[in-house]
């Protein structure tokens, strides 16, 4: 089970809810080179409980996504949060432009993978985003600011301070830091997560929690911590029947959310 202090971030649908009141989440993810990132992130977000998904990608990626997730809506529109960068190479000019368009919409962001190197962090509202790098991506982000650290703890604290955002350094022990220097260590996480695409799944979970908790003041450290816990538990459950692929983790998210939903 999750700590009581995080349970308020999970919401059972109420009689008066509709797809908009349950949160709208946008994605600029996937590319012709990495189309699967779109499916993984969107599936994870839906299984976490968001009300509606918008997705922006090349036509080939959109068509593939709609075959698997026909609930998603293609194109830009109003959203409470956006997930940016999963499966997007930094040389994909169309998706890079789409990432920058979404980042300008003045809402919460999950900044992942290719988007980490593209965003002008000085243009964002403080503590409005969660960055989700792995170690290599974090090193490249810090190098952009002329910084280098040998210790993960120092690196994640510095990145949070430099960007003025919450930074989640993914790993077996995930470190989450805010710009004020508070750090949470979450783990050890399921070893089943050591497979391609699970980072895309995590980005979708984070995005869903941001979108569904957009009303009122959010503690982004809490959102990030809960996402990591859900992600790891979903992987543990997926591994009960054998070797795990990332989509298996995404599909198990719904059982975790169901079991952890507050009474």
Order of alpha helices (4+ residues) and beta strands (2+ residues): beta-alpha-beta-alpha-beta-beta-alpha-beta-beta-alpha-alpha-beta-beta-beta-alpha-alpha-alpha
